Structure formats: structure tokens, C-alpha cells
Amino acid sequence: MVAKLTQGFWAKTAKIILRNRILILLLIAAFTIFLGMQWQHMRFSSSQANLLPDDHPINLEYQQFLNQFGEEGNEVVFAVQDTALFNPVNFNRWNKFSKQLGAFPEVDFVLSTDNLQELVKDKEKQEFVLVPLLKKEPETAKEIDSIKKHLFNDLPFYDNLIFNKDSGTLRTILYLDKDIVNTSVRKDFILKDMIHLVDSFEEETGLDVHISGMPYVRTMNSQNIIDEIGKFILAALGVTSLIFFFFFRSLRATFISMCVVIIGVMWAFGILGLLQYEITVLTALIPPLIIVIGIPNCIFLINKYQQEVKKHGNQALSLQRVISKIGNATLMTNMTTASGFATFIITDSKLLKEFGIVASINIIGIFILSLLIIPIVYSFLSLPKTRHLKHLNKRWIDAFVNWMERIVRGQRITVYIVSIALLVISIIGIYTINISGSPIEDMPKNAEFFKDIRFFEKEFDGIMPVEIVVDTKNPKGVLKPATLKRMDRLGEVIDEIPELSKPVSVVNLVKYSKQAFYNGLPKYYQLPTSQENNFIMDVARKSSDNGNLLESFVDSTGQVARITTFMRDVKTDRMEQIEERLLENIAKIFPEERYTVYMTGSALLFLKGTKYLVKNLIISLALAIGLIALFMAYLFRSFRMIIISLIPNLLPLIVTAGIMGFVGVPIKPSTILVFSIAFGISVDDTIHFLAKYRQELTASKWKIEKSVYAALRETGVSMFYTSIVLFFGFSVFVISNFGGTVALGALVSATLLFAMLANLILLPSLLISLERSIANKQTLKKPQIDILPKDEDND
């Protein structure tokens, strides 16, 4: 009954489509124009990806920190490591450069040799005052040498902040207005104004300026994403169209398919704009994904149309059968693919949720476009010529299908042994997989800004902020000697960890104040004693009122302080070791009853986000398997068929995971996507094969072996075509500059190749081997629903 209803539905759908061709095309055009108008709402992400849900405790602590101290990581740093900087012309040009930077309204403050303040003791007034390091513009090399020696030897407060004494590297720090750090204004300022100033400086002096800092890194990284979108779309179109033409040898079929996927790409951008989602490193992959996933729809539809034309030459009947026979199967395959992406919607990560929503919507959209446009366009065209149908009889394809059939007929035991061996080896490999929580690991290694990251890691020990917040639970509790000593002890622990930079906090200011009290002697750069403390604290407060750099390290009540350090790019296990060591020392140094201390910062936020996603990976993948199992249950009404259909799709995922372990590809946000995506796509082949198998089973009166081979010969060609298109289509991502995108493309391609072989060899083998247990009609009842309606001639 259900089968008849379903068959009737698709027959009616075919009639509606073919009778309303002009209206449907006009509606598609109107909807495409509407979505095209939404492009104006597209915007590229300006903020760092937050992988944790908004209500996660780690996120809540981070938001609390931002509320107290404002946006962290608003620094852009410039450095020159060249002795030529210390000649009069270049040194004065460096100071002019910092003045130019500070003149922009987007800049809050610039710290450079041009405006360094030195805390000195006014002997007449018996108070501390801030005086500029440069009293006037130096004119001779001797003057600059004197300034350099004074800075490097007598002002430890600025060590590792403005200079590296050992290498002679000099640094300028630009503090962006915190209100624009996560907006497009930041991007415009950096790309248009700041870069122009740097280029002018380098051109005039011949010096190489290294630039870094999270606002700059995020801006350049986002620009790389923007540049790659066009590259991916063109590459995906080029590769898929070439393969499509190679298989079909028809410019007309290739052009029609390209038009379908190009409209699909336009819809993808339009939906991003309509939903007002930011374009991130993930959503930027959706347009080329739509091309890669859309082409197989075109292959199945056009291949079936040409088969029908070859069989009876009736165009109207051929088009009607394309819709009525392939429609439901293609819908189911696209639903399973969309389900693989839709599983990301259940995660609490905004980044993955948006990716899942847009991807799944557009996959259904490309199915609708394929089903409507291809039959309608072909209805206006003449029948395919004989040369366009030659690909249906290619000998090498027949040889490939015959090879698979021979293996299934005579080497099933070998197939099972190889499958079990792969399973065991892969499970061993899975245990060696690492997790990567580095926010810069996927960035393009050859980009200049990435090389500068490594430079600053070497010279100043990192650029990724780690914040430690100390709540004394009492107003003005930060400036108490006991608190300062505890913060200093923690600072010593941080200083001992090679992957962390020298910490900066109010402690540095207090130490500097004592040094100034003792006439600037560097040996007195230390915390004051109890007797000295009251006077020194007064000076510290005055310094804060004078706009000192460290005013943002204590909140307005004097109750909460921050300790800032920067972390190098390290492996996740080492990052966790550092975190554990710091937390142990925090617990020892700061008693819980007197202090509330927590760690935060973008580096730790990304680490925790990655680990959170890994935990959700199992849930989302299990949901994808569950959803697809429900599709199978709906289609076949047989528990055995569900198990048989899942085995050849789960094995490639396990093999891929094993390969990741053996070759050292870590689990990270980009590679986490591989499994759900690949599973959702690879199961399409299973559906097409089992659909034809069910049809043959009914026609052959439940002769399983005969039905399996008939299904293998019938669907093998289309499955091979689509798998090759998907393999090379996803392979275009290996041209990316982003390591994560490269890994995503390579791993999905490999998984889909394994899945094709599993569905064409392992799946038929399993069906035949289980012939005895499922052959009897009481166990294998006639299905209540066929996803391919039965032909009048049992074709």
C-alpha cells in the first residue's frame, strides 16, 4: 500500500514538474534573485571562533573577565631585529612611525621608544614623577647608544615588553580601541592604514618589520579565508566539470550540471546572508561543498535519462521515469547527506551549529534544483545523440564491474579477512590519535604573518594570551603586601615555564616604583618591604592616574587583579601540563577562603573548546548513524538490512581514524568534521545499491545472489562515477593554505574512496553470505516500500 502511494506521489510529481516547466523556471529565477539580494548581508567573521557554548563555565569565566577588564588581546606588536635600527635616521623614523600609528582614532595607545615613560624620584618635591625617556630627538649615534644602554640595562620594567636584551630586538606595541577589536573597523584599519604605514617605513629604511598580535593574526587569517573561497569554488567547478565531461563526453550535459551547481552556490551565499551568519573558516567551505555534493545528483539523473533514451527513445517517457524512479532514491541520499551535516546542530557550539544549519539546508536545496532543472531543461532540448550514449558501454567500466563481480563471487573469504585485518590495525591506530587545541595550528604555514608568529615566539615567548584573575574578596585588597607577594610568587612559577612569557601585572609597577625610589638602581627592582609599602603604593596610584600602561591590570575597586602572560604554540598535552602546574601552584599560593583565582584567556578557551568538541563528536556521529539507521528502517523494514548497510559505511570511518593516528593527524575542529560528513555522503551509495537490489529481488522472486549481481552491474557505474567525482571534488581542498582544510579534504576523499570499495565489494559479499538466513520469505518479507518504483518491464 505504501509502495503504491509513494509510486503514485512521484508519478504525480513528474507530471506537475513537466507540465509547469516555465512557471517552475520563473520561480527558481525569482528565488535566486531574492537570495542574491541577501548577499549584501553577508559578513566575514571579525571575532575569534568560540567553540564552547555560551553557558559553559569556562565561557562564563571568560565573559566575567571581559566585563571587568575589557577585551583582551587588543595589542598589535611591531619588532625590528637589526642593528641598523639604532642609527639616527632609522631610529627617529621608528619613533615617527609610532607617532603616526597613535594618530589614528582606532588606536587607543601606542607604547614605543618615542613615548616611554621613566619613573624617577623628584628630590625637591620628594615624590615620583613620570618623565619621558627621550628628552629630545637624538641626533648622533652616541646619543642613541646611550639611550639604548640605559633602556636595556637600567629599566628591567620594559624587559621583554619593549626589548629583548639578548638579541637587541626592539618592539612597539599598539593597543587598539577595545570597542573595535571584534568589528570590521579593525580589519579596515589593519589592511588599509596600518599595513600602508609599515610598507612606507620598510621602503624608507630598508628594515624588515615583524608584525603580530591576535588582532593582526585574526585579520590576516580571515583575509586568507576570503581569498580561498573564490579559489575553492573555481577549483571545484573545474575539477568536477572535467571529470563529468570525461565520463559523459557531452558539453551539453556538463553545462547543464554546472548551471545547477552554480545556482546552488548562489543559494548558499544567499542563505548565509538571509540568516545573517558570519562567514567563518567552516561556512566558507559550504559553496565548494555544494558543488561537490551536487554533481553526483546530476550524474544519477542524467545517467538515468540517457539509459532510458537508449532503451526506448521516447523523450517524454524518459523524463517522466527520471523523476518518478530516481526522485525518491535521490531524496533519500540527499537526506542522509544532510543528516551527516545536521548532526552538528545538536552541539552547543555556535560555530558548528551555524555550519550544520546552512550546509543541511543547501544540500536539500541542491537536490530540489537538480530534480527540477535537469528534466525541465532536457525537455526543451533534442534527444541525446548516439555519441553521447557511448559512455554507457565503455569497456573499461565493464572491466571494473566484472572485476568487482569476480571478487564477490569467488573471494568473499578474502574480503572478510582483509576487512577484519583493516579493522584491527585501524583500532590500534585510533589509540595513537592526539588532540590539538592550538588556535594557530591550522593557519597557513607559508604566510608571512605565520612566520612572524614564530619570530615573536622566539623573541618574546608567544602571542596567545593567558590570563590569571585574582579576586581578593576585599576592596583595595590587591595592593596589600601579602597579595602582592603571592602574585609575585606565582609570577616566578610562570617565569620558570619556558613556553610562557614573562608575566605582567600590577606587581611590575610596584617593583618599578621601588626602583625609582632608590634613584633608579636596577638591583632595587623588587617588591617593597612592609615599611616601604605605604609610600610606594601612593606612588603607584599616582602613576596609574598619569595614564600608566598597567592601569588596566587592577579593577576600579582595587579588589580584582589580572596577571597576563603569553603562551607559545605547544602541543595539547604540554598545554594541559602547563595548566595543571599553574593550577597546583595557584591552590598552594592563594588560600581558597581568602582568594578566588581562575585562569582564562583565548589560548585556554580554544583548548577547552576543542576538547568539548571531541566529546560531542561521539554524540553527533552516533546521532548521524541513528538517523541513517532510521532511514534504512523506513526504506527496508528489516533489522538485518540495517546492520548490513551500516557495516560497509562504518568500516571506512574506522580505517580513516586509524590512518589519522598512524600519520599523526590530530583531532581538531577541522578534522572532527570528517566523520559525520563522510558517513552522511558514503551511505548514499549503500542506498542506491540496496534500492536496486530490492527491486531486482522482487523481480527475480527472492533469488538473492542473482539480485545482488544484477544490482552490482546496474548501479556500479553510477556509484563509480559519483565516488570519483566526490574523491577529486573533496581533493581540491588540499590546495588550501590552511592545514585543517587540507586534512579535511584529504581525509574525506580517502574515506569516500574506501566507502566506494566497501559498498561495491563488502556489501554484496555480506548479502550473499547471509543468503541462507534471509532467503526465506518469512524472514525477508516483501518490502512495504520500494525506493525505486518497479518498472513495467523490470528493467
PEJOMO-V378231 format. One line per field, one symbol per residue. phi: phi as a letter, one per 30 degrees, with the letter a starting at -180 (. if undefined). psi: psi as a letter, one per 40 degrees, with the letter a starting at -180 (. if undefined). Layout:
# PEJOMO-V378231
phi=???
psi=???
This chain:
# PEJOMO-V378231
phi=.ddddddddddddddddddbdddddddddddddeddddedcdbddccddcdcddcdedddddddddddciediccccbbbcadddcceddddddddedddddddddcdabcaedbdccdbcddddhbcbcbddcdaddcbddddddddddddccbdecdiccbcddcidcbccccdeddcecbddedddddccdddddddddddciccccbajedddddddddddeddeddddddddddddddedddchbdddddddddddddddddddddedddhdddcddddddedddddddeeedddddddeddddddbicdddddddeddcceddddddddddddeddddddddddedddddddddddddddddddddddddddddcddededdcdddcddddddddddddddddcbdddeddddddddddddddddcdccccddcddddddddddddeddddddbijbcdbcccccdibeiddddeddddddddddddddddddcdedbadedddddddedeciidedcdadddedddeddddddddddddidedddcbdddiccbbccbbcddbddddddddeddddddddddcdddcbcbbcajdddddedddddddddedddddddddddddeddddchbddddddddedcdeddddddddeddcidddaeddddedddddddddedddddddddddddddciiddddddddddddceddddeddddddddddddddddceddddeddddeddddddddddcbddddddddceddcdddddcddddbcdbedddchd
psi=ddddddddddddddddddefddddddddddddddddeedeeiiiheihhheiidehddddddddddddeahifehhihihghdedfiddddddddddddddeeidehdihhiddfhhhhihhddefiiihiidhdihieidddddddddddddegddeheddihddeehiihhhhihdeedfiedddddddddddddddddddddeihhhhaidddddddddddddddddddddddddddddddddddfhddddddddddddddddddddddddefiihadddeeddddddddddddddddddddddddddeehdddddddddddddddddddddddddddddedeiehddddddddddddddddddddddddddddddeiiiiiddeedeefhdddddddddddddddefdddddddddddddddddddeehihhfheedeihdeiddddddddddddefiehhhhhhhheehheddeidddddddddddddddehdeiihihaddddddddddddffehdeegiiiiddedddddddddddddefidedeehideedhiihhiiiihiiddddddddddddddddddhhdedihhiiaiddddddddddddddedddddddddddddddddddefhdddddddddeddddddddddddddefhihiddedddddddddddeddddddddddddddddeffhdddddddddddedddddddddddddddedeeeiehdddddddddddddddddddddedddddddddedddedhdddgihiehhehihidef.
